[in-house]
């Protein structure tokens, strides 16, 4: 919660490390909640991506990919292709549309999915940056400035997240933040198409409005937000339980469409052996 993302722009620093240097990657993950590995290969295929994601999982003790509740009866593979697909009914994975702030695991309890891997096989022709937000730091600031507003975000039935897949009517209700017991907070913060807010009364509605207004004010500031444009062969590793993320709109070259692979994990990255 104390990390400052503007440090990454300073001379000699950055968030990208060599795939073969897991100790440096772990240092970045511990400090900032995310890191980007770089493939030693000059060009990568989908098969290369799967092998290198397996190496990341082994280096950080992430185990096998987790299948989210929303997709278990849809035949979705555990490592998901994020690319345009004309025949898909998914409102985000298979389109070039922007995605608002969210955490992965729509129906899971807060903190279930602790790590997300996002591997770029081919970048978009234009756009497609991934945004990361240090949501825990923003929440801690709010807790110090306006404890009443922050308290609403801790209430267990304040936020519902509802499926937007056609024909799938499911919703998970829970808090926006929950204490992890180590001074940090797990989050399921988001503001997009899936969120439904459930304040109990007018007073709580006013507190909620103050809390969300504070997040909207802070979330574009460079100390708590970073924008990453992944290149071919780069794998973003981030703590899904403590950071929120989003994506900008992208355009494709039809001959070489954007392709990313995503996997979710219930373990946090551990120190390399």
Secondary structure as the mmCIF struct_conf table of DSSP 4:
data_model
#
loop_
_struct_conf.conf_type_id
_struct_conf.id
_struct_conf.beg_label_comp_id
_struct_conf.beg_label_asym_id
_struct_conf.beg_label_seq_id
_struct_conf.end_label_comp_id
_struct_conf.end_label_asym_id
_struct_conf.end_label_seq_id
HELX_RH_3T_P HELX_RH_3T_P1 UNK A 5 UNK A 9
BEND BEND1 UNK A 10 UNK A 10
TURN_TY1_P TURN_TY1_P1 UNK A 11 UNK A 12
BEND BEND2 UNK A 15 UNK A 15
STRN STRN1 UNK A 16 UNK A 18
TURN_TY1_P TURN_TY1_P2 UNK A 19 UNK A 20
HELX_RH_AL_P HELX_RH_AL_P1 UNK A 22 UNK A 32
BEND BEND3 UNK A 33 UNK A 33
STRN STRN2 UNK A 34 UNK A 38
BEND BEND4 UNK A 40 UNK A 43
HELX_RH_AL_P HELX_RH_AL_P2 UNK A 46 UNK A 59
TURN_TY1_P TURN_TY1_P3 UNK A 60 UNK A 61
BEND BEND5 UNK A 64 UNK A 64
HELX_LH_PP_P HELX_LH_PP_P1 UNK A 65 UNK A 66
HELX_RH_3T_P HELX_RH_3T_P2 UNK A 69 UNK A 71
TURN_TY1_P TURN_TY1_P4 UNK A 72 UNK A 75
BEND BEND6 UNK A 78 UNK A 79
STRN STRN3 UNK A 80 UNK A 82
BEND BEND7 UNK A 83 UNK A 83
TURN_TY1_P TURN_TY1_P5 UNK A 86 UNK A 87
BEND BEND8 UNK A 91 UNK A 92
TURN_TY1_P TURN_TY1_P6 UNK A 93 UNK A 94
BEND BEND9 UNK A 95 UNK A 95
STRN STRN4 UNK A 99 UNK A 102
BEND BEND10 UNK A 104 UNK A 104
BEND BEND11 UNK A 106 UNK A 108
HELX_LH_PP_P HELX_LH_PP_P2 UNK A 109 UNK A 109
TURN_TY1_P TURN_TY1_P7 UNK A 110 UNK A 111
BEND BEND12 UNK A 112 UNK A 112
STRN STRN5 UNK A 115 UNK A 122
BEND BEND13 UNK A 125 UNK A 125
STRN STRN6 UNK A 126 UNK A 127
STRN STRN7 UNK A 130 UNK A 133
HELX_RH_AL_P HELX_RH_AL_P3 UNK A 135 UNK A 145
HELX_RH_AL_P HELX_RH_AL_P4 UNK A 147 UNK A 154
BEND BEND14 UNK A 155 UNK A 155
TURN_TY1_P TURN_TY1_P8 UNK A 156 UNK A 157
BEND BEND15 UNK A 158 UNK A 158
STRN STRN8 UNK A 159 UNK A 162
BEND BEND16 UNK A 165 UNK A 165
TURN_TY1_P TURN_TY1_P9 UNK A 166 UNK A 167
STRN STRN9 UNK A 171 UNK A 174
BEND BEND17 UNK A 176 UNK A 176
STRN STRN10 UNK A 177 UNK A 179
BEND BEND18 UNK A 181 UNK A 183
STRN STRN11 UNK A 185 UNK A 187
STRN STRN12 UNK A 191 UNK A 191
BEND BEND19 UNK A 192 UNK A 194
STRN STRN13 UNK A 195 UNK A 197
BEND BEND20 UNK A 200 UNK A 201
HELX_RH_AL_P HELX_RH_AL_P5 UNK A 202 UNK A 218
TURN_TY1_P TURN_TY1_P10 UNK A 219 UNK A 220
BEND BEND21 UNK A 221 UNK A 221
TURN_TY1_P TURN_TY1_P11 UNK A 222 UNK A 224
STRN STRN14 UNK A 225 UNK A 228
HELX_LH_PP_P HELX_LH_PP_P3 UNK A 230 UNK A 231
TURN_TY1_P TURN_TY1_P12 UNK A 232 UNK A 233
STRN STRN15 UNK A 234 UNK A 239
TURN_TY1_P TURN_TY1_P13 UNK A 240 UNK A 242
STRN STRN16 UNK A 244 UNK A 247
STRN STRN17 UNK A 250 UNK A 251
TURN_TY1_P TURN_TY1_P14 UNK A 254 UNK A 255
BEND BEND22 UNK A 256 UNK A 256
STRN STRN18 UNK A 259 UNK A 265
BEND BEND23 UNK A 266 UNK A 267
HELX_LH_PP_P HELX_LH_PP_P4 UNK A 268 UNK A 272
#
